[in-house]
Amino acid sequence: MSIITISRQSGSLGDELANYLAGKLSCEVITRSYAMENFFGDDGETEEGVSEKLADSAKFFLSEIPGKNGITYKDLLTQKITELADSSENLIVLGMGSCVMFKERQDAVNIRVIASMETRKKRIARRYNVTEEEAESTAAIGDRKHKRFVSILFETDLAEAELYDLTLNTDRLSVEECAQSVLALAEKKADRIKISDETSKDDSIDHQTAVPVFKNETEEEFAKILDMYGIEWMYEPKTFPIEWDEDGNIKMAFSPDFYLPKFNLYLELTTMEQKYVTKKNKKARMVMDLYPGTNVRIVYKKDFQELIERLRSFGG
């Protein structure tokens, strides 16, 4: 599941990116026009004609909805978008302060799309057949309106870097290149969330870190091989308790070196002598017995290349 919010400067190709991603993910783009048409006035939630007032004034969103016990139009907007996010496999929300709505959600990817004014005014001038001076004025007005909307509803500056997971500058990036970056980030976040969810369910331990620190050269070499063949990996993301004392304290645990999300496969590398390899094999079997659906394989250094070739043959 991917929730992608896109905040953009006028003329930065943010709208085009949203539509391109929607095509890739086979989902809908929730825009302000969509919200006005589907959330307000015609569905029985609010009185008829309110969408026009909301379109004219950001402050009107802070007004209470008659007969709704103190609920404002802003509350209803947030509620409706959140419900869509919870019920949809994928969702893209364009603007409307969605970066603020979803800033605390781990499953959201919050994107900011920017470009220089020089680039943006040229794009707007070409698209609408106006002078660059008129285009610059159009871009500036659009930026002010976006910023004002978020400032009034959420008391937040739209330009705050902390709101975003990724900022894309389309002075030098195409829509397709931006989309590839966003989709890769969404996939990585989904993998991390999956590991976190699994650990909370099976009482294993989440060991995911911001920066992988390899314990030895063998692990670093293997990571480079995986990268070379485009195989996604996570380093020691999880620890599996496998033996406890009478008081329930963990006596033994196993942290496989790598996890390959696409193959749902944990790998433990070894260059050790046989007696230690035997212990690792025993731990791997215990993990698979205690945690059904978990696949662990012990890999010798001499088997690296053979394993990579097998993974590639399965679409790695």
C-alpha positions in Angstrom: 0.0 0.0 0.0 1.3 3.5 -0.9 0.0 6.8 0.3 1.8 9.6 -1.6 1.2 13.2 -0.9 2.6 15.8 -3.3 3.1 19.5 -2.5 4.3 21.6 -5.4 5.3 25.0 -6.5 3.2 26.3 -9.5 4.8 25.2 -12.8 7.1 22.7 -11.1 5.4 19.6 -12.8 3.9 18.5 -9.5 0.5 17.9 -11.1 2.1 16.0 -14.0 4.0 13.8 -11.5 0.8 13.0 -9.6 -0.9 11.9 -12.7 2.0 9.9 -13.9 2.3 8.1 -10.6 -1.5 7.5 -10.6 -1.1 5.7 -13.9 1.8 3.5 -12.5 -0.1 2.6 -9.3 -3.6 2.4 -11.0 -5.1 4.7 -8.4 -6.9 8.1 -8.2 -5.4 11.5 -7.6 -7.3 13.4 -4.8 -7.2 17.0 -5.8 -9.0 20.1 -4.4 -11.5 19.9 -7.3 -12.2 16.2 -6.3 -12.7 17.2 -2.7 -15.1 20.1 -3.6 -17.1 17.8 -5.8 -17.2 14.7 -3.6 -16.8 15.8 0.1 -19.0 18.9 0.3 -22.5 19.8 -0.6 -23.8 17.0 -2.8 -23.2 13.9 -0.6 -25.4 15.1 2.3 -22.5 15.9 4.6 -22.9 19.7 4.2 -25.5 22.1 2.8 -25.8 22.8 -0.9 -23.6 25.6 -2.2 -20.9 25.3 0.5 -18.3 24.2 -2.0 -18.3 27.6 -3.7 -17.7 29.3 -0.3 -14.8 26.9 0.4 -13.3 27.6 -3.0 -13.4 31.3 -2.4 -12.0 31.4 1.2 -9.5 29.2 3.0 -10.8 30.7 6.3 -14.2 29.2 5.7 -12.8 25.8 6.2 -12.4 26.7 9.9 -16.2 27.3 10.2 -18.3 24.7 12.0 -20.7 22.6 9.9 -24.3 23.3 10.9 -25.7 20.4 12.9 -22.4 18.5 13.2 -21.5 19.1 16.8 -18.5 21.4 16.3 -17.0 19.7 13.4 -15.4 22.1 10.9 -15.0 21.8 7.2 -11.3 21.3 7.7 -12.1 18.4 10.0 -14.4 16.9 7.4 -11.7 17.3 4.7 -9.1 15.6 6.8 -11.6 12.8 7.8 -12.6 12.1 4.2 -9.0 12.0 2.9 -7.9 9.8 5.8 -10.8 7.4 5.1 -9.8 7.1 1.5 -6.2 6.4 2.5 -7.3 3.7 4.9 -9.6 2.0 2.4 -7.4 2.3 -0.8 -4.6 0.0 -1.9 -2.8 3.1 -3.2 -3.7 6.8 -3.0 -2.1 10.1 -4.2 -3.2 13.3 -2.6 -2.2 16.6 -4.4 -1.8 19.6 -2.2 -4.5 20.7 0.4 -2.0 20.4 3.2 -1.9 16.6 2.9 1.8 16.7 3.8 0.7 17.9 7.2 -2.3 15.5 7.5 0.0 12.5 7.0 3.3 13.7 8.5 3.0 11.3 11.4 2.0 8.2 9.3 4.8 5.8 8.6 3.0 4.5 5.5 2.9 7.9 3.8 5.5 9.2 1.4 5.5 13.0 1.5 6.9 14.7 -1.6 7.8 18.3 -2.4 8.2 19.3 -6.0 10.1 22.5 -6.8 11.9 24.3 -9.6 13.5 27.7 -10.1 11.2 30.6 -11.1 13.1 30.9 -14.4 12.1 27.3 -15.3 8.6 27.6 -14.0 7.7 30.8 -15.8 8.9 29.4 -19.1 6.8 26.3 -18.7 3.7 28.4 -17.8 4.3 30.8 -20.6 4.5 27.9 -23.1 1.5 26.1 -21.7 -0.9 29.1 -21.6 0.6 31.1 -24.4 1.3 34.1 -22.2 4.4 36.3 -21.8 7.1 35.2 -19.3 6.2 38.3 -17.2 2.6 37.2 -17.0 3.7 33.6 -16.3 5.9 34.7 -13.4 3.0 36.6 -11.9 0.8 33.5 -12.3 3.4 31.3 -10.6 3.8 33.8 -7.7 0.0 34.0 -7.1 -0.3 30.2 -7.1 2.5 29.8 -4.6 1.0 32.4 -2.3 -2.4 30.7 -2.4 -0.9 27.3 -1.6 1.1 28.7 1.2 -1.8 30.7 2.6 -4.2 27.7 2.5 -1.8 25.5 4.6 -1.0 28.3 6.9 -4.6 29.1 7.7 -5.8 25.5 8.1 -2.8 23.9 9.7 -0.8 26.9 11.1 2.2 25.4 9.2 4.7 26.8 6.7 4.4 24.8 3.5 8.1 25.3 2.8 9.3 23.6 6.0 11.7 20.8 5.0 10.7 18.7 7.9 7.3 18.0 6.3 8.8 16.0 3.5 10.5 12.7 2.9 11.9 13.8 -0.4 12.2 17.1 -2.3 12.5 16.9 -6.1 13.9 19.7 -8.2 12.5 19.4 -11.7 15.0 21.9 -13.2 17.1 18.8 -13.8 14.7 15.9 -13.4 12.0 14.7 -15.7 8.6 13.5 -14.5 9.7 9.9 -15.2 12.9 10.3 -13.2 11.0 11.8 -10.3 8.4 9.0 -10.4 11.1 6.3 -10.2 12.6 8.0 -7.1 9.2 8.2 -5.4 8.2 4.6 -6.2 11.6 3.3 -5.0 11.2 5.3 -1.8 7.6 4.0 -1.3 8.8 0.4 -1.8 11.6 0.8 0.7 9.3 2.3 3.3 6.8 -0.5 2.7 9.5 -3.1 3.3 10.5 -1.4 6.6 6.9 -1.2 7.8 6.4 -4.9 7.0 9.4 -5.9 9.2 8.1 -3.6 12.0 4.6 -5.1 11.8 6.0 -8.7 11.8 8.1 -8.1 14.8 5.2 -6.7 16.8 3.1 -9.8 15.9 5.6 -12.6 16.4 7.6 -11.1 19.4 10.8 -10.9 17.4 13.0 -7.8 17.7 13.1 -4.9 15.2 16.8 -4.0 14.5 16.3 -1.7 11.6 18.7 1.2 11.6 19.1 4.4 9.6 22.6 3.4 8.4 23.8 -0.3 8.0 27.1 -0.9 9.7 28.6 -4.1 8.5 30.5 -6.3 11.0 33.1 -7.6 8.4 34.3 -7.3 4.9 32.4 -10.4 3.7 29.1 -8.7 4.5 30.1 -5.5 2.8 31.3 -7.5 -0.3 28.0 -9.4 -0.4 26.0 -6.1 -0.2 27.9 -4.8 -3.2 27.2 -7.9 -5.2 23.4 -7.5 -4.4 23.6 -3.9 -5.5 25.4 -4.8 -8.7 22.6 -7.1 -9.7 19.8 -4.7 -8.6 18.6 -7.0 -5.8 16.9 -5.1 -2.9 18.3 -6.0 0.6 18.0 -5.0 4.2 20.9 -5.5 6.6 20.1 -7.3 9.9 16.6 -5.9 10.1 15.3 -8.4 12.7 16.4 -10.5 15.6 14.6 -13.8 16.4 14.6 -15.0 20.0 14.9 -18.8 19.9 15.5 -19.9 23.5 14.2 -18.6 26.8 14.9 -19.4 30.5 12.3 -20.4 33.0 11.6 -16.7 33.8 11.0 -15.9 30.1 14.3 -14.1 29.6 15.9 -14.5 26.2 18.9 -17.0 26.4 19.5 -17.3 22.6 18.6 -15.2 19.6 19.5 -15.2 15.9 20.0 -12.1 13.6 20.4 -13.1 10.0 22.7 -10.9 8.1 20.5 -9.9 5.2 16.8 -9.9 4.2 15.7 -9.9 0.6 12.1 -8.5 0.6 11.3 -9.5 -3.0 12.1 -13.2 -2.1 11.0 -13.1 1.5 14.3 -14.7 2.3 16.8 -14.2 5.2 20.5 -15.0 4.5 23.2 -15.7 7.0 26.7 -15.5 5.6 29.5 -17.7 6.9 33.2 -18.3 6.4 33.6 -20.1 9.7 34.9 -23.6 10.4 32.4 -26.4 10.3 31.5 -26.6 14.1 30.3 -23.0 14.0 28.5 -23.5 10.8 26.6 -26.4 12.4 25.5 -24.1 15.2 24.2 -21.5 12.7 22.3 -24.2 10.8 20.7 -25.2 14.0 19.7 -21.7 14.8 18.3 -21.2 11.3 16.1 -24.4 11.7 14.9 -23.2 15.1 13.9 -19.8 13.6 11.9 -21.5 10.8 10.2 -23.9 13.3 9.3 -21.1 15.8 8.4 -18.5 13.2 6.3 -20.1 10.5 6.6 -18.6 7.1 10.2 -17.4 7.8 12.8 -18.6 5.3 16.4 -18.6 6.3 19.4 -19.9 4.4 23.1 -20.2 5.4 25.4 -19.0 2.6 29.1 -19.8 2.3 31.3 -17.3 0.6 32.0 -19.7 -2.3 28.3 -19.9 -2.9 27.8 -16.1 -3.3 27.8 -16.1 -7.1 25.8 -19.2 -7.5 23.1 -17.8 -5.2 23.0 -14.5 -7.1 22.6 -16.2 -10.4 19.7 -18.3 -9.0 18.0 -15.1 -7.7 18.4 -13.4 -11.0 16.8 -16.3 -12.8 13.7 -15.7 -10.5 13.6 -12.0 -11.5 16.0 -10.4 -9.0 
